[in-house]
Amino acid sequence: MTPGQRLRQVANFLNLTTPLGLMVARASRSRISRGPRGLLIAAGYAWKLPHAGAFTVGNVVLYRAAHGVAGRNELLLAHEERHSTQYAYCLGLPFLVFYGVAAGWSMLRTGNPASRNFFERQAGLAAGGYIDHRIEAEA
């Protein structure tokens, strides 16, 4: 692990987002295993929300995919890892509010919660499986 990855790991533990992610993983009966770069992989997430195939809470990446498949897509894992870093620089739980505002802004602008969402764009829209819906004036 690089010093930056270790710092992110410690920051997300101290800001309580990784413990929250572990609670969500356990409550949803996801199978938790160690992943690369200080991440934890939670496989088999089956709750209805969020609708994404994968999402991150702190350093915990929750996948709908089964154990053995979860975390294999390197592009998606890198996208989710960037979200883990975003939790750290937003000081943890405020990330959820900031992300919600960014998703709302994107919905107003494009009708899609990811297209103009700062956090999704920074993490890489295509890597996260999102389509870039352009604003009418930009087309």
QUICORZI-V372447 format. One record per run of one state. SS is the DSSP state (hx for helix, st for strand, lp for the rest). FROM is the first residue (numbers start at 0). TO is the last residue. Records with the same first field share a line. If there is no record, write none. Layout:
# QUICORZI-V372447
SS: FROM-TO ; FROM-TO
This chain:
# QUICORZI-V372447
lp: 0-1 ; 14-15 ; 27-29 ; 34-34 ; 38-38 ; 43-52 ; 57-58 ; 63-72 ; 89-92 ; 110-116 ; 123-134 ; 138-138
hx: 2-13 ; 16-26 ; 35-37 ; 73-88 ; 93-109 ; 117-122 ; 135-137
st: 30-33 ; 39-42 ; 53-56 ; 59-62
